[in-house]
């Protein structure tokens, strides 16, 4: 839980915006770009939601309120990993608690599918308490959030290993001069990636990509 919260804060603390960008394009309401960001040059995008230029923009995350790019991708992935683990661990504890306290057996796979509708009906009939219904409802919430975060994590790790972003995949843009997958993962997770698994700390040196991008323009 601490790591999930810590990486969430780091995702917001290190935005992916370009600090040295001076010219911000004005987006027309009738923009022909189908996605929510303009592609500029050198891997930079102008996000229509943030109204900022983002370096190696992947997507705009509404949960964090900012764009996910090269500076905070690692924290976003770690946030998804630990959130998924926390939810699935809570799911196991919830199932164990209902089994011990209320003698609900989960040996039959259909038990989990019918648990919520049956519990709702029993609650309105006055057979079970509100606490038991709340615990049953939370089982489905934990399962849903855990699977969604796990899916996000697998997708982002695959894109990082390919050296591609969600924006590029959406536009059908292939990566030229693709680097080896080990090098791509190292660029995002750094050389001290094991330390990043234990605690939410910065494991990648902050480089002057903004300055390099401006020079190439």
SULWOHU-V707924 format. One record per pair of residues at least 12 apart in sequence whose C-alpha atoms are under 10 Angstrom apart, sorted by the first residue. I is the first residue (numbers start at 1). GAP is how many residues later the second one is. Records with the same first field share a line. If there is no record, write none. Layout:
I->GAP ; GAP
//
This chain:
1->78 ; 81 ; 82 ; 84 ; 85 ; 86
2->80 ; 81 ; 84 ; 197 ; 198
3->72 ; 75 ; 76 ; 78 ; 79 ; 80 ; 83 ; 193 ; 194 ; 195 ; 196 ; 197 ; 198
4->71 ; 72 ; 74 ; 75 ; 76 ; 77 ; 78 ; 79 ; 80 ; 81 ; 82 ; 195 ; 196
5->74 ; 77 ; 78 ; 195
6->69 ; 72 ; 73 ; 76 ; 193 ; 194 ; 195
7->65 ; 67 ; 68 ; 69 ; 70 ; 71 ; 72 ; 73 ; 74 ; 75 ; 76 ; 189 ; 192 ; 193 ; 194 ; 195
8->55 ; 56 ; 64 ; 67 ; 68 ; 69 ; 70 ; 71 ; 72 ; 75 ; 192
9->55 ; 66 ; 67 ; 70 ; 191
10->61 ; 62 ; 64 ; 65 ; 66 ; 69 ; 190 ; 191 ; 192
11->53 ; 54 ; 55 ; 56 ; 57 ; 58 ; 60 ; 61 ; 62 ; 63 ; 64 ; 65 ; 66 ; 67 ; 68
12->52 ; 53 ; 54 ; 55 ; 56 ; 60 ; 63 ; 64
13->53 ; 58 ; 59 ; 62
14->52 ; 54 ; 55 ; 56 ; 57 ; 58 ; 59 ; 61 ; 188
15->39 ; 40 ; 50 ; 51 ; 52 ; 53 ; 54 ; 55 ; 56 ; 57 ; 58
16->36 ; 37 ; 38 ; 39 ; 40 ; 41 ; 42 ; 50 ; 51 ; 52 ; 53 ; 54 ; 55 ; 56 ; 57
17->27 ; 28 ; 29 ; 30 ; 33 ; 34 ; 35 ; 36 ; 37 ; 38 ; 39 ; 40 ; 49 ; 50 ; 51 ; 52 ; 53 ; 54 ; 55 ; 193
18->26 ; 27 ; 28 ; 34 ; 35 ; 36 ; 37 ; 38 ; 53 ; 191 ; 192 ; 193 ; 195 ; 196
19->33 ; 34 ; 35 ; 36 ; 190 ; 191 ; 192
20->33 ; 188 ; 189 ; 190 ; 191 ; 193 ; 194
21->31 ; 32 ; 33 ; 189 ; 190 ; 192 ; 193
22->31 ; 192
23->29 ; 30
24->22 ; 27 ; 28 ; 29
25->13 ; 15 ; 21 ; 22 ; 23 ; 26 ; 27 ; 28
26->20 ; 22 ; 25
27->19 ; 20 ; 21 ; 24
28->20
33->138
34->136 ; 137
35->12 ; 13 ; 24 ; 132 ; 135 ; 136
36->12 ; 13 ; 23 ; 24 ; 131
37->12 ; 13 ; 14 ; 15 ; 16 ; 17 ; 20 ; 22 ; 23 ; 130
38->15 ; 129
39->14 ; 15 ; 17 ; 18 ; 128 ; 129 ; 132
40->13 ; 14 ; 177
41->14 ; 172 ; 173 ; 175 ; 176
42->13 ; 14 ; 167 ; 168 ; 170 ; 171 ; 172 ; 174 ; 175
43->12 ; 13 ; 14 ; 122 ; 125 ; 170
44->12 ; 13 ; 25 ; 166 ; 169
45->12 ; 13 ; 24 ; 122
47->12 ; 13 ; 19 ; 20
48->12
49->13 ; 16 ; 17 ; 18
50->15 ; 16 ; 17
52->14 ; 15
53->14
54->12 ; 13 ; 14 ; 15 ; 16 ; 17 ; 156
55->12 ; 13 ; 14 ; 15 ; 16 ; 154 ; 155 ; 158
56->12 ; 13 ; 14 ; 15 ; 17 ; 108 ; 109 ; 110 ; 111 ; 112
57->12 ; 13 ; 14 ; 16 ; 108 ; 109 ; 110 ; 111
58->12 ; 15 ; 98 ; 101 ; 102 ; 106 ; 107 ; 108 ; 109 ; 110 ; 111 ; 112
59->106 ; 107 ; 108
60->107
61->15
64->12
68->97 ; 98
69->96 ; 97 ; 119
70->95 ; 117 ; 118 ; 139
71->117 ; 133 ; 134 ; 135 ; 136
72->116 ; 130
73->83 ; 84 ; 87 ; 115 ; 116
74->82 ; 83 ; 86 ; 111 ; 113 ; 114 ; 115 ; 116 ; 119 ; 122 ; 126 ; 128 ; 129 ; 130
75->113 ; 114 ; 121 ; 125 ; 126 ; 127 ; 128
76->76 ; 77 ; 80
77->72 ; 73 ; 75 ; 76 ; 77 ; 78 ; 79 ; 80 ; 111 ; 112
78->75 ; 111 ; 118 ; 119 ; 121 ; 122
79->70 ; 74 ; 121
80->65 ; 66 ; 67 ; 68 ; 69 ; 70 ; 71 ; 72 ; 73 ; 74 ; 76
81->65 ; 68 ; 69 ; 70 ; 71 ; 72 ; 73 ; 116
82->64 ; 67 ; 68 ; 71 ; 115
83->59 ; 62 ; 63 ; 64 ; 65 ; 66 ; 67
84->58 ; 59 ; 60 ; 61 ; 62 ; 63 ; 64 ; 65 ; 66 ; 67 ; 68 ; 69
85->57 ; 61 ; 62 ; 64 ; 65
86->56 ; 59 ; 60
87->51 ; 52 ; 54 ; 55 ; 56 ; 57 ; 58 ; 59 ; 60 ; 62
88->51 ; 54 ; 55 ; 56 ; 57 ; 58 ; 59 ; 62
89->53 ; 54 ; 57
90->48 ; 49 ; 52 ; 53 ; 56
91->44 ; 45 ; 47 ; 48 ; 49 ; 50 ; 51 ; 52 ; 55
92->47 ; 50 ; 51
93->46
94->41 ; 42 ; 44 ; 45 ; 48
95->17 ; 40 ; 41 ; 44
97->38
98->34 ; 37 ; 38
101->31
102->26 ; 30
112->24 ; 27 ; 28
113->27
115->18 ; 21 ; 22 ; 24 ; 25
116->17 ; 18 ; 19 ; 20 ; 21 ; 23 ; 24
117->19 ; 20
118->15
119->13 ; 14 ; 15 ; 17 ; 18
120->12 ; 13 ; 14 ; 16 ; 17
121->12
157->27 ; 28 ; 31
158->23 ; 27
159->22 ; 25 ; 26
160->21 ; 22 ; 23 ; 24 ; 25 ; 26 ; 27 ; 28 ; 29
161->17 ; 18 ; 19 ; 20 ; 21 ; 22 ; 23 ; 24 ; 25 ; 26 ; 27
162->13 ; 16 ; 17 ; 18 ; 19 ; 20 ; 21 ; 22 ; 23
163->12 ; 13 ; 14 ; 15 ; 16 ; 17 ; 18 ; 20 ; 21 ; 22 ; 24 ; 25
164->12 ; 14 ; 20
186->17 ; 18
187->17 ; 18
188->15 ; 16
189->13 ; 14 ; 15
190->12 ; 13 ; 14 ; 15
191->12 ; 13 ; 14
192->12
//
